[in-house]
Amino acid sequence: MDFTYTETQDMVRDTLARFLADTYDFDTRQKFIDSETGRDPAIWTALAQELGMLGAAFGEEHGGLGGGALENAIVMEEMGKVIAIEPYVPTVVIAGGALKTVGGAQADAMIPEIIMGNAIIAFAYAEPQGRYDLANLRTTAKKDGSGYVLSGHKSVVYAAPWATHLLVTARTGGGQRDAEGVSLFLIDANLPGIVRRDYPTVDGNRASEIYFENVAIPGDALLGGEGAGLALVEQIVDEAIVATCAEATGVMQKLHEGTLEYTQQRKQFGVPIAKFQVLQHRMVDMFMEVEQARSMTIMGTLKLDLPADERKAAVSACKAKVSRGAKFVGQNAIQTHGGIGITQELAIGHYFKRATMIEGQFGSADYHMDRFERLTLAD
């Protein structure tokens, strides 16, 4: 199997890395997250219209570069290196992935809007009782003439304060935890009856609690078949998982680099602590976790096109390993820095917060180990 990147993929990485180095240093990021809106919209516009990054994973028929999951992973690894707060995963990976799969008029209308940076889409799927069960839904979409009436509550919806559209999972039939009866809708974020409570997250992002109070939505908001959306939801969440693992790789790399640099500067007993053998071993262990996370992410990305159970098993193996690696690297970075490592003024603490959030995002290590075992050890 050939693991070398194409010329276009190398161009995407190099172009994005240079742009982020010029525009997304730590102090600038702090200004973004401390502002009233929590972001600089000009960055998203530049990613779309100046660099063409939002089109890297879309087909040429929609104005993209013809890429896919590998391009998403490349972009997210570079985003992780600067702990970027841009809504790439919910908009491009999740919503874009759903639209590419469904195709038709919905894709033709929305994908160009995503590529041009005009659409930001938040993924409203998590509910307070749901844990990591994508089918555990109390939100309902009841048929009403040619459309639906949407009612329910979604929790921790990343990027919702900035969203132009919401991608919402809702139950159109069946019981609360049934696989059948799950539907997926793409709706305008400003429809009457949508109530948001916005807040900052610990890692510098913005999220919302969203309440749907008898929201009338059109019939053409439905993506895929009514009541048959769980397979599509599982697919796009798996794609989001490997993209988030790629982001984690970038975060872990910077945690390791920052810690290694600190050990070379910090002196104890008149010598840099990097001279101490126990810390040399720690730096090597951290480096190995970064490289293993990168390898597992590539593996997971390349297996996204496999049949559902094989895909899920590969993605869970990837997420379990990366979650544990992020925890190991993050905790060792903080322990090595001491108290200064968790201060607001030092970047390492912000990388640690993002690594900690990634550990549990889309399923913890324990959850994915259980899923992997169920899929691979079943009779």
C-alpha positions in Angstrom: 0.0 0.0 0.0 1.3 3.4 -1.0 1.4 5.9 1.9 3.0 8.8 0.1 1.0 12.0 -0.4 0.2 13.3 -3.8 1.6 16.6 -5.0 -1.8 18.2 -4.5 -2.0 16.9 -0.9 1.4 18.3 -0.2 0.4 21.6 -1.6 -2.7 21.7 0.6 -0.6 21.0 3.7 2.2 23.5 2.8 -0.2 26.3 1.8 -2.4 25.9 4.9 0.7 25.6 7.2 2.1 28.9 5.9 -1.2 30.7 6.2 -1.8 29.6 9.8 1.8 30.4 10.7 1.2 34.0 9.5 -2.3 34.5 10.9 -2.9 32.2 13.8 -0.2 32.6 16.4 -1.1 32.0 20.0 -1.6 35.7 20.9 -3.9 36.2 17.9 -5.9 33.1 18.8 -6.4 34.5 22.3 -7.8 37.7 20.9 -10.2 35.7 18.8 -11.6 33.6 21.7 -11.7 36.6 24.1 -13.8 38.6 21.6 -17.6 38.9 21.8 -18.1 36.5 18.9 -15.3 34.2 19.7 -13.8 34.1 16.3 -12.6 36.3 13.3 -14.9 35.6 10.3 -12.2 36.9 8.0 -10.1 33.8 8.7 -12.9 31.5 7.5 -13.4 33.7 4.4 -9.7 33.5 3.6 -9.6 29.7 4.0 -12.4 29.5 1.5 -11.9 32.2 -1.0 -8.1 32.9 -0.9 -6.7 29.4 -0.2 -9.6 27.1 -1.4 -9.1 24.9 1.7 -12.9 24.4 2.2 -13.1 22.8 -1.2 -10.1 20.4 -0.7 -12.3 17.4 0.2 -15.1 18.0 -2.4 -15.4 16.9 -6.0 -14.5 19.1 -9.0 -18.1 19.0 -10.1 -19.0 21.2 -7.1 -15.9 23.5 -7.5 -13.6 21.5 -5.1 -10.2 20.0 -5.5 -11.4 16.4 -5.9 -10.1 15.1 -2.6 -11.8 13.3 0.3 -11.0 12.0 3.8 -7.2 12.3 3.4 -7.5 16.0 2.6 -9.7 16.4 5.6 -7.1 14.7 7.8 -4.3 16.9 6.4 -6.3 20.1 7.0 -7.2 19.0 10.6 -3.7 18.1 11.5 -2.5 21.6 10.6 -5.5 23.1 12.4 -4.5 21.1 15.5 -1.0 22.5 15.5 -2.4 26.0 16.1 -5.5 24.8 18.1 -7.7 26.6 15.5 -11.3 27.2 16.5 -12.6 27.2 12.9 -15.8 25.1 12.4 -14.2 22.8 9.8 -15.3 19.4 11.2 -19.1 20.2 11.6 -19.3 22.1 8.3 -17.0 20.4 5.9 -16.5 16.9 7.3 -19.9 16.1 8.8 -22.4 18.2 6.8 -20.3 18.1 3.7 -19.9 14.3 4.1 -23.6 13.9 4.5 -24.4 16.0 1.4 -21.8 14.1 -0.7 -23.4 10.8 0.3 -27.0 11.9 -0.4 -26.2 13.9 -3.5 -28.9 15.4 -5.7 -30.3 18.9 -5.5 -29.5 19.4 -1.9 -25.8 18.7 -2.5 -25.7 20.8 -5.6 -27.2 23.8 -3.7 -25.2 23.6 -0.5 -21.8 22.2 -1.2 -20.8 25.3 -3.3 -22.0 27.5 -0.4 -19.7 25.6 1.9 -16.7 25.8 -0.4 -17.2 29.6 -0.7 -17.4 30.0 3.0 -20.9 31.3 2.9 -22.4 28.4 4.9 -21.4 27.3 8.4 -23.2 24.2 9.6 -23.4 22.9 13.2 -24.2 19.3 13.9 -27.0 19.0 16.5 -27.0 15.3 17.4 -26.1 15.0 21.1 -28.8 14.9 23.8 -28.5 14.9 27.6 -29.6 11.3 28.0 -27.8 10.0 24.9 -24.2 9.5 26.0 -22.6 8.2 22.8 -25.6 6.3 21.5 -26.5 8.1 18.2 -30.0 6.4 18.1 -30.9 7.5 21.6 -33.2 10.4 20.6 -36.0 12.3 22.3 -36.0 15.0 19.6 -38.9 14.3 17.3 -39.9 15.4 13.8 -43.6 14.8 13.2 -45.1 14.8 9.8 -47.2 17.9 9.1 -48.5 18.2 5.6 -45.6 18.3 3.2 -43.2 19.2 6.0 -42.4 18.4 9.6 -42.6 19.9 13.1 -39.4 19.6 15.0 -39.4 19.5 18.8 -36.6 18.7 21.3 -33.3 19.6 22.9 -29.7 19.2 21.6 -26.7 19.6 23.9 -23.2 21.0 23.3 -23.7 21.9 19.7 -20.2 23.1 18.6 -20.2 26.2 16.3 -23.9 26.7 16.7 -23.4 30.4 17.7 -21.9 31.0 14.2 -24.0 28.7 12.2 -26.1 29.6 9.2 -27.6 26.0 9.1 -28.1 23.1 11.5 -27.8 19.4 10.7 -30.2 17.8 13.1 -30.9 14.2 14.0 -34.5 13.5 15.0 -36.9 10.6 15.5 -39.6 10.2 12.9 -40.7 6.8 14.1 -39.9 3.9 16.5 -38.9 4.0 20.1 -36.3 6.2 21.8 -33.4 3.8 21.2 -34.5 2.0 18.1 -32.2 1.9 15.1 -35.2 2.4 12.8 -36.9 5.8 12.8 -33.9 8.1 12.9 -33.9 10.9 10.3 -31.4 13.6 9.4 -32.5 17.2 8.5 -30.5 20.2 7.2 -32.4 23.4 8.3 -31.9 27.1 8.4 -30.4 28.0 11.8 -32.7 31.0 12.2 -36.1 29.4 11.8 -38.9 30.6 14.2 -39.0 28.4 17.3 -35.3 27.7 17.5 -33.9 28.9 20.9 -30.2 28.9 21.7 -28.2 29.3 24.8 -24.6 30.1 23.8 -21.5 29.6 25.9 -17.7 29.2 25.6 -16.2 25.8 26.0 -13.1 25.0 28.1 -11.0 24.6 25.0 -11.7 28.0 23.5 -14.6 27.1 21.2 -18.2 28.2 21.3 -21.2 25.9 21.7 -24.9 26.0 22.4 -27.8 24.3 24.0 -30.5 24.3 21.3 -34.2 24.0 21.9 -36.6 23.3 19.1 -40.1 24.5 20.1 -42.5 23.2 17.4 -40.2 24.4 14.6 -41.9 24.0 11.2 -39.4 22.7 8.6 -39.9 22.0 4.9 -40.0 18.4 3.6 -36.9 19.0 1.4 -34.9 19.5 4.6 -34.8 15.7 4.9 -31.4 14.1 3.9 -31.9 10.6 2.7 -34.8 8.4 3.5 -37.3 9.1 6.3 -36.5 6.9 9.3 -33.5 5.3 7.6 -30.9 7.9 8.6 -28.9 6.1 11.3 -26.5 4.5 8.8 -25.7 7.9 7.3 -25.3 9.4 10.7 -22.9 6.7 11.8 -20.9 7.1 8.6 -20.5 10.9 9.0 -19.6 10.6 12.7 -16.9 8.0 11.8 -15.5 10.5 9.3 -15.6 13.2 11.9 -13.8 10.9 14.4 -10.8 10.3 12.1 -10.6 14.0 11.3 -10.6 14.8 15.0 -7.9 12.2 15.5 -5.9 14.0 12.9 -6.4 17.2 14.8 -5.3 15.4 18.0 -2.1 14.4 16.2 -1.3 18.1 15.5 -2.1 19.0 19.1 0.0 16.2 20.5 2.9 17.1 18.3 2.9 20.7 19.6 2.6 19.4 23.2 5.7 17.2 22.7 7.7 20.0 21.0 6.8 22.6 23.6 7.7 20.2 26.4 11.0 19.2 24.8 11.9 22.9 24.3 11.1 23.6 28.0 13.3 20.8 29.2 16.2 22.3 27.2 15.7 25.7 28.8 14.7 24.9 32.4 17.7 24.3 34.6 18.1 22.3 37.8 21.3 21.8 39.7 23.0 24.0 37.1 22.1 21.9 34.1 19.1 21.7 31.7 16.6 19.1 33.0 16.8 17.6 29.4 20.0 16.1 30.7 18.2 13.9 33.2 17.7 10.4 31.9 14.2 9.9 33.2 13.0 13.0 31.3 14.8 11.9 28.2 12.8 8.6 28.4 9.6 10.6 28.9 10.3 12.7 25.8 10.8 9.6 23.8 7.6 8.0 25.1 5.7 11.2 24.2 7.2 11.2 20.7 6.2 7.6 20.2 2.6 8.3 21.2 2.5 11.1 18.6 3.8 8.9 15.9 1.5 6.0 16.8 -1.4 8.4 16.8 -0.5 9.6 13.3 -0.2 6.1 12.0 -3.5 5.0 13.5 -5.2 8.1 12.0 -3.9 7.3 8.5 -5.1 3.7 8.9 -8.5 4.9 10.1 -8.8 7.3 7.2 -7.9 4.8 4.6 -10.5 2.3 5.9 -13.5 4.7 5.8 -14.7 3.2 2.5 -14.9 -0.4 3.9 -18.2 -2.1 4.8 -19.9 -0.6 7.8 -18.7 -3.0 10.5 -15.1 -3.1 9.3 -15.1 0.7 9.1 -16.5 1.1 12.6 -14.0 -1.3 14.0 -11.1 0.5 12.4 -12.3 3.9 13.5 -12.8 2.7 17.1 -9.3 1.2 17.2 -8.0 4.6 16.0 -10.0 6.7 18.4 -9.2 4.5 21.4 -5.5 4.7 20.7 -5.5 8.4 20.0 -7.6 9.3 23.0 -5.2 7.4 25.3 -2.2 8.9 23.6 -3.6 12.4 23.9 -4.2 11.8 27.6 -0.6 10.5 28.1 1.1 13.3 26.1 -1.1 16.0 27.7 -0.6 14.9 31.3 3.2 14.4 30.8 3.5 17.9 29.3 1.7 19.5 32.2 3.7 17.4 34.8 7.0 18.4 33.2 6.1 22.1 33.1 4.7 22.1 36.6 2.2 24.7 37.8 3.1 27.1 34.9 1.8 24.6 32.5 -1.9 25.3 33.3 -1.7 29.1 33.3 -3.6 31.1 30.7 -0.5 32.8 29.6 1.4 29.7 28.4 0.2 28.0 25.2 0.9 24.5 26.5 -2.1 24.7 28.9 -4.4 25.5 26.0 -3.1 22.6 24.0 -3.7 20.4 27.0 -7.3 21.6 27.3 -8.0 20.8 23.7 -6.3 17.4 24.0 -8.5 16.7 27.0 -11.7 17.6 25.2 -10.7 15.4 22.2 -10.3 12.4 24.6 -14.1 12.3 25.0 -15.3 13.8 21.8 -17.4 11.4 19.7 -16.8 8.6 22.3 -14.2 8.0 25.0 -11.4 5.4 24.7 -13.4 3.0 26.9 -16.5 3.4 24.7 -14.5 2.7 21.5 -12.6 -0.2 23.0 -16.0 -1.7 23.8 -17.3 -1.0 20.3 -14.2 -2.5 18.8 -14.6 -5.7 20.9 -18.3 -6.0 20.0 -17.5 -5.7 16.3 -14.4 -8.0 16.1 -15.1 -10.6 18.8 -18.8 -11.2 18.0 -19.8 -14.8 17.3 
